[in-house]
Amino acid sequence: MLYILSDSFYYSGYGVLNAFLSLLITVHITNRIDIAGYVIGYYMIIRSLIELPFAGMVKHWSFKRRQWTVLVCYVVYGISIILMGHASFIWQVLLFQTVNALVDALAYPIRWPIFTRIIDVGNEEIEWSAEDVFSTAFPALFTMLAGVMAEWYGVRSTFLLFGPLMMLAGILFVFIRVPQSDTVPK
């Protein structure tokens, strides 16, 4: 259940960030929607280029090292999101997007293999579905909350919500336990 909660907070921070990042860029920085597309695409390209090399690097890491890596990555990601909400220039947004892409590319190859090891054999349908439902429902609720925050306090305030959600995803990840019979290096 901790993995599902961690993943739900991850998607609550990550999954809805791009919509509000687009607003931040067009309303407060450039007034150009195409730049928002470039900035979001930039993140995806950087992450795509580096994730497989990182996956090979973390393959033989111990379980504890993996957990702490996810924690550090998502705390850094969360801080980066909060700071990005106060960016005044595109170069600053690109810098934060670079940091986000690198830490996400490092953490992502750790997250899913852990879930595949802790899932209850014979109960996969329920657990995968629960993971999917919570990872959709939480972001939906936080997106609505962010919309209210943006209306009342401005778009920049929403980044104060997304950053801590990402950090919470990393904190919860540290408390995940793998059954002793698992083959994850200790």
C-alpha positions as protocol buffer text, in pm:
chain_id: "A"
residue {
  index: 1
  type: MET
  ca { x: 0 y: 0 z: 0 }
}
residue {
  index: 2
  type: LEU
  ca { x: 292 y: 237 z: 66 }
}
residue {
  index: 3
  type: TYR
  ca { x: 408 y: 199 z: -291 }
}
residue {
  index: 4
  type: ILE
  ca { x: 61 y: 285 z: -419 }
}
residue {
  index: 5
  type: LEU
  ca { x: 48 y: 595 z: -198 }
}
residue {
  index: 6
  type: SER
  ca { x: 397 y: 698 z: -301 }
}
residue {
  index: 7
  type: ASP
  ca { x: 311 y: 654 z: -666 }
}
residue {
  index: 8
  type: SER
  ca { x: -14 y: 846 z: -621 }
}
residue {
  index: 9
  type: PHE
  ca { x: 169 y: 1144 z: -472 }
}
residue {
  index: 10
  type: TYR
  ca { x: 432 y: 1118 z: -747 }
}
residue {
  index: 11
  type: TYR
  ca { x: 166 y: 1143 z: -1017 }
}
residue {
  index: 12
  type: SER
  ca { x: -10 y: 1419 z: -822 }
}
residue {
  index: 13
  type: GLY
  ca { x: 306 y: 1626 z: -843 }
}
residue {
  index: 14
  type: TYR
  ca { x: 429 y: 1516 z: -1184 }
}
residue {
  index: 15
  type: GLY
  ca { x: 113 y: 1437 z: -1377 }
}
residue {
  index: 16
  type: VAL
  ca { x: -52 y: 1775 z: -1351 }
}
residue {
  index: 17
  type: LEU
  ca { x: 255 y: 1995 z: -1336 }
}
residue {
  index: 18
  type: ASN
  ca { x: 274 y: 2049 z: -1713 }
}
residue {
  index: 19
  type: ALA
  ca { x: -64 y: 2218 z: -1732 }
}
residue {
  index: 20
  type: PHE
  ca { x: 32 y: 2471 z: -1467 }
}
residue {
  index: 21
  type: LEU
  ca { x: 385 y: 2505 z: -1607 }
}
residue {
  index: 22
  type: SER
  ca { x: 226 y: 2602 z: -1939 }
}
residue {
  index: 23
  type: LEU
  ca { x: 21 y: 2867 z: -1760 }
}
residue {
  index: 24
  type: LEU
  ca { x: 325 y: 2995 z: -1571 }
}
residue {
  index: 25
  type: ILE
  ca { x: 524 y: 3030 z: -1892 }
}
residue {
  index: 26
  type: THR
  ca { x: 249 y: 3196 z: -2095 }
}
residue {
  index: 27
  type: VAL
  ca { x: 110 y: 3422 z: -1822 }
}
residue {
  index: 28
  type: HIS
  ca { x: 424 y: 3523 z: -1631 }
}
residue {
  index: 29
  type: ILE
  ca { x: 727 y: 3468 z: -1854 }
}
residue {
  index: 30
  type: THR
  ca { x: 682 y: 3480 z: -2233 }
}
residue {
  index: 31
  type: ASN
  ca { x: 316 y: 3505 z: -2330 }
}
residue {
  index: 32
  type: ARG
  ca { x: 391 y: 3234 z: -2592 }
}
residue {
  index: 33
  type: ILE
  ca { x: 232 y: 2890 z: -2572 }
}
residue {
  index: 34
  type: ASP
  ca { x: 485 y: 2740 z: -2816 }
}
residue {
  index: 35
  type: ILE
  ca { x: 764 y: 2804 z: -2565 }
}
residue {
  index: 36
  type: ALA
  ca { x: 569 y: 2601 z: -2308 }
}
residue {
  index: 37
  type: GLY
  ca { x: 559 y: 2312 z: -2554 }
}
residue {
  index: 38
  type: TYR
  ca { x: 934 y: 2338 z: -2613 }
}
residue {
  index: 39
  type: VAL
  ca { x: 1009 y: 2346 z: -2241 }
}
residue {
  index: 40
  type: ILE
  ca { x: 793 y: 2040 z: -2168 }
}
residue {
  index: 41
  type: GLY
  ca { x: 932 y: 1855 z: -2470 }
}
residue {
  index: 42
  type: TYR
  ca { x: 1285 y: 1942 z: -2355 }
}
residue {
  index: 43
  type: TYR
  ca { x: 1221 y: 1770 z: -2021 }
}
residue {
  index: 44
  type: MET
  ca { x: 1091 y: 1458 z: -2196 }
}
residue {
  index: 45
  type: ILE
  ca { x: 1386 y: 1438 z: -2434 }
}
residue {
  index: 46
  type: ILE
  ca { x: 1646 y: 1478 z: -2158 }
}
residue {
  index: 47
  type: ARG
  ca { x: 1473 y: 1217 z: -1944 }
}
residue {
  index: 48
  type: SER
  ca { x: 1442 y: 977 z: -2240 }
}
residue {
  index: 49
  type: LEU
  ca { x: 1808 y: 1007 z: -2332 }
}
residue {
  index: 50
  type: ILE
  ca { x: 1942 y: 941 z: -1984 }
}
residue {
  index: 51
  type: GLU
  ca { x: 1695 y: 693 z: -1830 }
}
residue {
  index: 52
  type: LEU
  ca { x: 1832 y: 373 z: -1990 }
}
residue {
  index: 53
  type: PRO
  ca { x: 2193 y: 447 z: -1891 }
}
residue {
  index: 54
  type: PHE
  ca { x: 2072 y: 519 z: -1538 }
}
residue {
  index: 55
  type: ALA
  ca { x: 1872 y: 193 z: -1540 }
}
residue {
  index: 56
  type: GLY
  ca { x: 2189 y: 1 z: -1616 }
}
residue {
  index: 57
  type: MET
  ca { x: 2370 y: 186 z: -1337 }
}
residue {
  index: 58
  type: VAL
  ca { x: 2112 y: 113 z: -1064 }
}
residue {
  index: 59
  type: LYS
  ca { x: 2060 y: -250 z: -1165 }
}
residue {
  index: 60
  type: HIS
  ca { x: 2297 y: -389 z: -903 }
}
residue {
  index: 61
  type: TRP
  ca { x: 2237 y: -139 z: -626 }
}
residue {
  index: 62
  type: SER
  ca { x: 2112 y: -259 z: -289 }
}
residue {
  index: 63
  type: PHE
  ca { x: 1747 y: -219 z: -197 }
}
residue {
  index: 64
  type: LYS
  ca { x: 1829 y: 42 z: 70 }
}
residue {
  index: 65
  type: ARG
  ca { x: 2042 y: 242 z: -172 }
}
residue {
  index: 66
  type: ARG
  ca { x: 1757 y: 237 z: -421 }
}
residue {
  index: 67
  type: GLN
  ca { x: 1507 y: 357 z: -162 }
}
residue {
  index: 68
  type: TRP
  ca { x: 1727 y: 642 z: -46 }
}
residue {
  index: 69
  type: THR
  ca { x: 1805 y: 738 z: -405 }
}
residue {
  index: 70
  type: VAL
  ca { x: 1433 y: 775 z: -477 }
}
residue {
  index: 71
  type: LEU
  ca { x: 1392 y: 982 z: -160 }
}
residue {
  index: 72
  type: VAL
  ca { x: 1678 y: 1217 z: -251 }
}
residue {
  index: 73
  type: CYS
  ca { x: 1565 y: 1240 z: -614 }
}
residue {
  index: 74
  type: TYR
  ca { x: 1210 y: 1337 z: -527 }
}
residue {
  index: 75
  type: VAL
  ca { x: 1309 y: 1583 z: -256 }
}
residue {
  index: 76
  type: VAL
  ca { x: 1537 y: 1752 z: -511 }
}
residue {
  index: 77
  type: TYR
  ca { x: 1255 y: 1734 z: -770 }
}
residue {
  index: 78
  type: GLY
  ca { x: 1010 y: 1886 z: -522 }
}
residue {
  index: 79
  type: ILE
  ca { x: 1244 y: 2172 z: -435 }
}
residue {
  index: 80
  type: SER
  ca { x: 1306 y: 2229 z: -805 }
}
residue {
  index: 81
  type: ILE
  ca { x: 931 y: 2249 z: -870 }
}
residue {
  index: 82
  type: ILE
  ca { x: 884 y: 2502 z: -591 }
}
residue {
  index: 83
  type: LEU
  ca { x: 1170 y: 2716 z: -724 }
}
residue {
  index: 84
  type: MET
  ca { x: 1045 y: 2683 z: -1082 }
}
residue {
  index: 85
  type: GLY
  ca { x: 719 y: 2840 z: -970 }
}
residue {
  index: 86
  type: HIS
  ca { x: 913 y: 3158 z: -901 }
}
residue {
  index: 87
  type: ALA
  ca { x: 1113 y: 3163 z: -1225 }
}
residue {
  index: 88
  type: SER
  ca { x: 1117 y: 3485 z: -1421 }
}
residue {
  index: 89
  type: PHE
  ca { x: 1312 y: 3373 z: -1726 }
}
residue {
  index: 90
  type: ILE
  ca { x: 1292 y: 3074 z: -1960 }
}
residue {
  index: 91
  type: TRP
  ca { x: 1655 y: 2980 z: -1892 }
}
residue {
  index: 92
  type: GLN
  ca { x: 1560 y: 2932 z: -1526 }
}
residue {
  index: 93
  type: VAL
  ca { x: 1269 y: 2705 z: -1620 }
}
residue {
  index: 94
  type: LEU
  ca { x: 1499 y: 2506 z: -1851 }
}
residue {
  index: 95
  type: LEU
  ca { x: 1752 y: 2470 z: -1570 }
}
residue {
  index: 96
  type: PHE
  ca { x: 1484 y: 2332 z: -1336 }
}
residue {
  index: 97
  type: GLN
  ca { x: 1351 y: 2109 z: -1613 }
}
residue {
  index: 98
  type: THR
  ca { x: 1702 y: 1969 z: -1659 }
}
residue {
  index: 99
  type: VAL
  ca { x: 1729 y: 1890 z: -1289 }
}
residue {
  index: 100
  type: ASN
  ca { x: 1381 y: 1735 z: -1290 }
}
residue {
  index: 101
  type: ALA
  ca { x: 1456 y: 1521 z: -1594 }
}
residue {
  index: 102
  type: LEU
  ca { x: 1783 y: 1392 z: -1449 }
}
residue {
  index: 103
  type: VAL
  ca { x: 1645 y: 1299 z: -1107 }
}
residue {
  index: 104
  type: ASP
  ca { x: 1330 y: 1147 z: -1254 }
}
residue {
  index: 105
  type: ALA
  ca { x: 1538 y: 944 z: -1501 }
}
residue {
  index: 106
  type: LEU
  ca { x: 1739 y: 810 z: -1206 }
}
residue {
  index: 107
  type: ALA
  ca { x: 1442 y: 733 z: -981 }
}
residue {
  index: 108
  type: TYR
  ca { x: 1203 y: 588 z: -1237 }
}
residue {
  index: 109
  type: PRO
  ca { x: 1397 y: 267 z: -1314 }
}
residue {
  index: 110
  type: ILE
  ca { x: 1400 y: 199 z: -940 }
}
residue {
  index: 111
  type: ARG
  ca { x: 1028 y: 249 z: -871 }
}
residue {
  index: 112
  type: TRP
  ca { x: 860 y: -3 z: -1102 }
}
residue {
  index: 113
  type: PRO
  ca { x: 1093 y: -300 z: -1035 }
}
residue {
  index: 114
  type: ILE
  ca { x: 1025 y: -253 z: -663 }
}
residue {
  index: 115
  type: PHE
  ca { x: 649 y: -268 z: -722 }
}
residue {
  index: 116
  type: THR
  ca { x: 682 y: -583 z: -929 }
}
residue {
  index: 117
  type: ARG
  ca { x: 866 y: -744 z: -638 }
}
residue {
  index: 118
  type: ILE
  ca { x: 624 y: -644 z: -363 }
}
residue {
  index: 119
  type: ILE
  ca { x: 300 y: -719 z: -546 }
}
residue {
  index: 120
  type: ASP
  ca { x: 109 y: -1015 z: -400 }
}
residue {
  index: 121
  type: VAL
  ca { x: 125 y: -1314 z: -631 }
}
residue {
  index: 122
  type: GLY
  ca { x: -228 y: -1418 z: -719 }
}
residue {
  index: 123
  type: ASN
  ca { x: -359 y: -1071 z: -639 }
}
residue {
  index: 124
  type: GLU
  ca { x: -198 y: -884 z: -928 }
}
residue {
  index: 125
  type: GLU
  ca { x: -522 y: -767 z: -1088 }
}
residue {
  index: 126
  type: ILE
  ca { x: -641 y: -595 z: -770 }
}
residue {
  index: 127
  type: GLU
  ca { x: -305 y: -441 z: -685 }
}
residue {
  index: 128
  type: TRP
  ca { x: -230 y: -314 z: -1036 }
}
residue {
  index: 129
  type: SER
  ca { x: -583 y: -177 z: -1056 }
}
residue {
  index: 130
  type: ALA
  ca { x: -554 y: -12 z: -712 }
}
residue {
  index: 131
  type: GLU
  ca { x: -225 y: 144 z: -823 }
}
residue {
  index: 132
  type: ASP
  ca { x: -393 y: 274 z: -1138 }
}
residue {
  index: 133
  type: VAL
  ca { x: -706 y: 403 z: -960 }
}
residue {
  index: 134
  type: PHE
  ca { x: -518 y: 585 z: -684 }
}
residue {
  index: 135
  type: SER
  ca { x: -261 y: 721 z: -931 }
}
residue {
  index: 136
  type: THR
  ca { x: -549 y: 869 z: -1128 }
}
residue {
  index: 137
  type: ALA
  ca { x: -779 y: 980 z: -845 }
}
residue {
  index: 138
  type: PHE
  ca { x: -514 y: 1163 z: -639 }
}
residue {
  index: 139
  type: PRO
  ca { x: -391 y: 1372 z: -933 }
}
residue {
  index: 140
  type: ALA
  ca { x: -752 y: 1450 z: -1024 }
}
residue {
  index: 141
  type: LEU
  ca { x: -820 y: 1585 z: -676 }
}
residue {
  index: 142
  type: PHE
  ca { x: -493 y: 1778 z: -659 }
}
residue {
  index: 143
  type: THR
  ca { x: -556 y: 1923 z: -1005 }
}
residue {
  index: 144
  type: MET
  ca { x: -888 y: 2060 z: -887 }
}
residue {
  index: 145
  type: LEU
  ca { x: -723 y: 2196 z: -572 }
}
residue {
  index: 146
  type: ALA
  ca { x: -448 y: 2353 z: -785 }
}
residue {
  index: 147
  type: GLY
  ca { x: -713 y: 2514 z: -1004 }
}
residue {
  index: 148
  type: VAL
  ca { x: -872 y: 2674 z: -699 }
}
residue {
  index: 149
  type: MET
  ca { x: -530 y: 2780 z: -571 }
}
residue {
  index: 150
  type: ALA
  ca { x: -443 y: 2933 z: -909 }
}
residue {
  index: 151
  type: GLU
  ca { x: -769 y: 3126 z: -916 }
}
residue {
  index: 152
  type: TRP
  ca { x: -741 y: 3257 z: -559 }
}
residue {
  index: 153
  type: TYR
  ca { x: -365 y: 3301 z: -518 }
}
residue {
  index: 154
  type: GLY
  ca { x: -218 y: 3289 z: -869 }
}
residue {
  index: 155
  type: VAL
  ca { x: -52 y: 3025 z: -1085 }
}
residue {
  index: 156
  type: ARG
  ca { x: 277 y: 3048 z: -896 }
}
residue {
  index: 157
  type: SER
  ca { x: 110 y: 2924 z: -577 }
}
residue {
  index: 158
  type: THR
  ca { x: 33 y: 2588 z: -736 }
}
residue {
  index: 159
  type: PHE
  ca { x: 403 y: 2503 z: -745 }
}
residue {
  index: 160
  type: LEU
  ca { x: 396 y: 2519 z: -364 }
}
residue {
  index: 161
  type: LEU
  ca { x: 153 y: 2225 z: -384 }
}
residue {
  index: 162
  type: PHE
  ca { x: 325 y: 2014 z: -650 }
}
residue {
  index: 163
  type: GLY
  ca { x: 672 y: 2028 z: -493 }
}
residue {
  index: 164
  type: PRO
  ca { x: 573 y: 1886 z: -154 }
}
residue {
  index: 165
  type: LEU
  ca { x: 365 y: 1615 z: -322 }
}
residue {
  index: 166
  type: MET
  ca { x: 675 y: 1498 z: -505 }
}
residue {
  index: 167
  type: MET
  ca { x: 874 y: 1506 z: -181 }
}
residue {
  index: 168
  type: LEU
  ca { x: 605 y: 1302 z: -5 }
}
residue {
  index: 169
  type: ALA
  ca { x: 633 y: 1040 z: -280 }
}
residue {
  index: 170
  type: GLY
  ca { x: 1003 y: 1000 z: -200 }
}
residue {
  index: 171
  type: ILE
  ca { x: 953 y: 996 z: 176 }
}
residue {
  index: 172
  type: LEU
  ca { x: 691 y: 721 z: 157 }
}
residue {
  index: 173
  type: PHE
  ca { x: 915 y: 517 z: -72 }
}
residue {
  index: 174
  type: VAL
  ca { x: 1174 y: 477 z: 206 }
}
residue {
  index: 175
  type: PHE
  ca { x: 923 y: 287 z: 419 }
}
residue {
  index: 176
  type: ILE
  ca { x: 847 y: 18 z: 159 }
}
residue {
  index: 177
  type: ARG
  ca { x: 947 y: -333 z: 265 }
}
residue {
  index: 178
  type: VAL
  ca { x: 1026 y: -622 z: 33 }
}
residue {
  index: 179
  type: PRO
  ca { x: 957 y: -982 z: 142 }
}
residue {
  index: 180
  type: GLN
  ca { x: 1271 y: -1162 z: 266 }
}
residue {
  index: 181
  type: SER
  ca { x: 1249 y: -1425 z: -8 }
}
residue {
  index: 182
  type: ASP
  ca { x: 1297 y: -1157 z: -273 }
}
residue {
  index: 183
  type: THR
  ca { x: 1609 y: -1142 z: -485 }
}
residue {
  index: 184
  type: VAL
  ca { x: 1669 y: -767 z: -449 }
}
residue {
  index: 185
  type: PRO
  ca { x: 2025 y: -711 z: -322 }
}
residue {
  index: 186
  type: LYS
  ca { x: 2028 y: -595 z: 38 }
}
